[in-house]
């Protein structure tokens, strides 16, 4: 078998779970799950928190590192992190007295893939 014949694993699974809306309509269950993610990201504090976590050195951040950049209380930050976690966008783990957070790449890939537009249809149907 030549290199050009090797299958790329995982591509079919992603397409099956997260086809862009331009190819097929969302099912009811997928719409509920995705709406929860988008709703979580619709708050500016949560969007910034996700960005801070994703860009933090090592790919994870202690809650103690996330409080400083905001003009809200620690309980409010904890609430926003809980919303992100419940939406499936971040994972967390308690280590001693602190909780560490990291972005779940599969969740971001799911959101990204949903919004992708095939290159050959860019601008199609748009009056100019």
C-alpha positions in Angstrom: 0.0 0.0 0.0 1.5 3.3 -1.0 1.4 6.5 1.2 -1.2 8.0 -1.1 -3.6 5.2 -0.3 -3.4 5.5 3.5 -6.7 6.6 5.0 -6.8 9.6 7.3 -8.4 8.5 10.6 -11.0 10.5 12.3 -12.1 12.5 9.3 -15.3 10.5 8.7 -16.2 10.6 12.4 -16.0 14.4 12.6 -18.1 14.8 9.4 -20.7 12.5 10.7 -21.0 14.3 14.1 -20.6 17.8 13.0 -21.5 18.4 9.3 -21.6 22.0 8.4 -25.1 23.5 8.3 -24.7 24.1 4.6 -24.6 20.4 3.9 -27.5 19.1 6.1 -29.8 20.5 8.7 -29.1 20.0 12.4 -31.0 17.4 14.3 -32.9 18.4 17.5 -30.5 16.9 19.9 -27.4 18.3 18.2 -29.1 21.8 18.1 -29.7 21.7 21.9 -26.0 20.7 22.6 -24.6 23.2 20.2 -26.9 26.0 21.4 -25.7 25.4 25.0 -22.1 25.9 23.8 -22.8 29.0 21.8 -24.9 30.4 24.7 -22.0 29.9 27.0 -19.7 31.7 24.6 -22.2 34.6 24.1 -21.1 36.2 27.4 -18.0 38.4 27.1 -16.5 37.3 30.4 -16.9 33.6 29.5 -15.4 34.2 26.0 -12.4 36.0 27.6 -12.1 33.2 30.2 -12.0 30.6 27.4 -9.4 32.6 25.6 -7.3 33.0 28.7 -7.4 29.3 29.4 -6.6 28.3 25.9 -3.6 30.7 25.6 -2.2 30.0 29.1 1.2 28.4 29.2 0.9 24.7 29.2 -2.7 24.7 28.0 -4.3 24.9 31.4 -4.8 27.6 34.0 -5.4 27.7 37.7 -8.5 29.5 38.8 -6.1 31.7 40.8 -4.7 32.9 37.4 -8.1 33.8 36.0 -9.4 36.1 38.6 -7.0 39.1 38.1 -8.0 40.3 34.6 -11.6 40.9 35.5 -13.6 43.5 37.5 -15.9 40.8 39.0 -15.7 38.8 42.2 -14.1 35.3 42.5 -17.6 33.7 42.9 -18.7 35.3 39.7 -15.6 33.9 37.9 -16.4 30.5 39.4 -19.9 30.7 38.1 -18.7 31.5 34.6 -16.2 28.7 34.7 -19.0 26.3 35.8 -21.1 27.4 32.8 -18.2 26.8 30.4 -17.6 23.4 32.0 -21.3 22.4 31.9 -21.5 23.4 28.2 -18.6 21.0 27.5 -16.1 23.6 26.5 -13.6 23.2 29.3 -12.5 20.4 31.6 -11.3 20.9 35.2 -9.5 19.1 38.0 -9.1 20.0 41.7 -5.5 19.9 42.8 -5.3 20.7 46.5 -7.2 24.0 47.1 -7.1 25.1 43.5 -9.0 24.1 40.4 -7.3 23.9 37.1 -9.1 24.4 33.7 -8.2 23.4 30.2 -10.1 23.8 26.9 -11.6 20.7 25.3 -10.3 20.7 21.8 -13.1 18.4 20.5 -15.7 20.9 21.6 -14.0 23.7 19.7 -13.5 21.5 16.7 -17.2 20.7 16.8 -18.2 24.4 16.8 -15.7 25.2 14.2 -16.7 22.4 11.9 -20.4 23.4 12.1 -19.6 26.9 10.9 -17.3 25.9 8.0 -18.4 26.8 4.5 -17.2 24.7 1.7 -14.7 26.7 -0.4 -16.6 26.2 -3.6 -19.8 27.7 -2.2 -18.3 30.9 -0.7 -20.4 33.7 -1.9 -22.9 31.4 -3.6 -26.4 32.8 -3.3 -25.3 36.2 -2.2 -26.5 39.1 -4.3 -23.7 41.5 -5.2 
